[in-house]
Amino acid sequence: MKLIRREFLNKLGIGSLIALFAGQLYMWIRSLFPNVSYGKLRRVKIGNPQDIPEGMTFRNDLKVYIFRERNTFHAISGVCTHLGCTVNHVNLSRPKTVRIGDRDIEVRSEFHCPCHGSKFYGEGTNYTGPAPRPLDWIELEIAPEDGKLVVDLDRKTTKNFKLTV
């Protein structure tokens, strides 16, 4: 059986349309059964409080910054509130005083989002870029069974919440 060019192109076009509709039908049916994501643990013991170094520690696996000042701890999310990029902590060469709300505070560090340019003061308040709100403060607690410091990523807390051990 010999196909002429016109018949071949006609069958190729019809076959392509059938493949296109079959793919669309498959994707539509597949969307009815969403993937189940069992995600990482959101409540994690990060160690004994005395083992956490003074100053700032970034936990990349949790995307959270842990701050320690003697026996006081607080945690700020490292996830930008714009599109979820991981922000970088930047120490300023010299402190600056800024007005946040009704009070003046001294800022020694900032968070910078490398994706779209949002910037946040060291305590998480957004001041430039597309980020719609400040960085989240994450609740910290001490595990009663072993005294380890626990980060609970599902529990946001008020700004300036600090845990004293």
BELNORFEN-V108578 format. One record per pair of residues at least 24 apart in sequence whose ideal C-beta (glycine too) atoms are under 10 Angstrom apart, sorted by sequence separation. I is the first residue (numbers start at 1). J is the second residue. D is the distance in whole Angstrom. If there is no record, write none. Layout:
i;j;d
I;J;D
I;J;D
This chain:
i;j;d
49;73;7
63;87;9
65;89;6
87;111;4
88;112;5
98;122;10
101;125;9
111;135;6
135;159;9
137;161;6
139;163;8
86;111;10
87;112;6
88;113;8
96;121;9
100;125;5
134;159;7
137;162;9
140;165;9
60;86;8
87;113;5
88;114;6
46;73;10
86;113;8
87;114;8
95;122;10
98;125;9
100;127;9
58;86;9
85;113;5
86;114;8
87;115;9
46;75;9
58;87;10
84;113;10
85;114;6
86;115;9
90;119;9
98;127;8
58;88;9
83;113;9
85;115;4
92;122;8
58;89;7
80;111;8
82;113;7
84;115;9
85;116;7
87;118;8
89;120;10
91;122;9
80;112;9
81;113;9
83;115;6
87;119;9
90;122;9
56;89;6
78;111;8
80;113;4
82;115;7
83;116;7
85;118;9
87;120;7
89;122;8
77;111;10
79;113;10
80;114;9
82;116;6
100;134;10
125;159;8
56;91;9
76;111;8
78;113;10
80;115;7
82;117;9
83;118;9
124;159;6
55;91;10
80;116;8
82;118;5
123;159;7
124;160;9
81;118;8
87;124;10
123;160;7
80;118;6
81;120;9
80;120;8
67;109;10
81;124;9
65;109;10
76;120;9
82;126;9
87;131;9
81;126;7
65;111;8
76;122;9
80;126;9
85;131;10
76;123;8
77;124;8
82;129;7
83;130;8
76;124;5
82;130;5
83;131;9
87;135;7
74;123;9
80;129;9
81;130;9
82;131;4
74;124;10
80;130;9
81;131;5
82;132;7
80;131;6
81;132;6
82;133;9
81;133;5
56;109;8
81;134;7
81;135;6
67;122;9
80;135;8
81;136;8
67;123;10
79;135;8
65;122;10
77;134;10
78;135;8
79;136;8
76;134;9
77;135;5
78;136;10
65;124;9
76;135;5
77;136;4
100;159;10
76;136;7
77;137;8
78;138;10
75;136;9
76;137;6
77;138;6
75;137;7
76;138;7
74;137;7
75;138;4
74;138;8
75;139;8
74;139;10
75;140;5
56;122;9
74;140;7
73;140;5
73;141;10
73;142;10
65;135;9
64;136;9
66;138;9
65;138;9
67;140;10
64;138;6
66;140;8
75;149;9
79;153;9
63;138;10
62;138;9
64;140;10
73;149;7
75;151;6
77;153;8
75;152;9
73;151;10
75;153;9
77;156;8
68;149;9
75;157;9
66;149;8
74;157;9
76;159;9
66;151;7
74;159;9
74;160;8
75;161;9
64;151;6
74;161;6
75;162;10
73;161;10
74;162;5
75;163;9
62;151;6
64;153;7
73;162;7
74;163;7
63;153;8
72;162;5
73;163;5
49;140;9
62;153;6
72;163;7
73;164;8
59;151;8
71;163;9
72;164;5
73;165;7
49;142;7
69;162;8
71;164;6
72;165;8
46;140;9
48;142;10
70;164;9
71;165;5
67;162;9
69;164;10
70;165;9
43;139;10
45;142;10
50;147;10
51;148;9
52;149;7
68;165;9
43;141;9
45;143;6
48;146;9
49;147;8
51;149;9
48;147;7
49;148;8
50;149;10
43;143;10
45;145;10
48;148;6
49;149;5
45;146;8
47;148;6
48;149;7
45;147;10
46;148;7
47;149;6
45;148;4
46;149;5
47;150;10
44;148;10
45;149;7
46;150;7
44;149;10
45;150;5
46;151;6
44;150;7
45;151;8
43;150;6
44;151;5
43;151;7
44;152;8
42;151;9
43;152;5
44;153;8
41;151;10
42;152;7
43;153;7
42;153;4
43;154;7
41;153;9
42;154;5
43;155;8
40;153;9
42;155;9
52;165;10
49;163;9
50;165;8
49;165;5
48;165;10
